[in-house]
């Protein structure tokens, strides 16, 4: 009787062990499948490729100068005895603006007048009374302040893209929010061998009240502009082993597409070939994707504008 009871207990224990093992195996298999599915499907965020205008710009600095200026020289060497003008004064052609005393020890001469060669505003007076001057040093610079330009130096590597009539915007440091629209009006025919730069000038429209000679200016040149171009964020573009490509999502699958890029501006890049407007381009999570991988799209970000 006792033997039968022990045998029954053993049978019951074996049944419990078998049932428990089956349940544990089932739960482990289910958990493994869930974990496997989660690992296989990487999460990505996408943005819709859009169409819009994009511009290739070049930014540099310059200085506001008078469109025409003339240096005035003394006829003789000597001491600057009298100076009749100050900075900002308006003078007329042939007006006496200074006198030079050419006297030497033991010899006394009459003062020699220095006359303005043109009408305009005094923009530079490098000497004071009592300074020694000669016929090679400018006593004063006279400029036409009614006609102003911005002068800038373009590095040699960019000069092939600069041409007369190129549109530009000028921003003056004193009024950073104000933009002056203009175009390249003059290009120097030679490159400065010392600085390896090319001098260019841009006309400031007459009557512009904010511009004054000597001001610092920021210049934004529009080298090229395209309308209705396909645009995507520059961060979506990947480069590996000389290949340039993006991932596009089609039916929850990542498709690798080689692209040819064009103009880039402010984090946006033009796609010349490879992507069409309306396609969903991966913008986050693309670094570890492979062609044909299934993905989970977490969010579609706002289209490029």
Helices and strands as residue ranges (DSSP letters): H 2-40, E 42-48, E 50-66, E 69-73, E 78-83, E 90-91, E 96-101, E 112-115, E 120-124, E 132-133, E 138-143, E 148-155, G 156-161, E 167-172, E 175-187, E 197-203, E 216-233, G 234-236, E 238-240, E 243-250, E 253-258, E 260-265, E 268-273, E 280-284, E 295-301
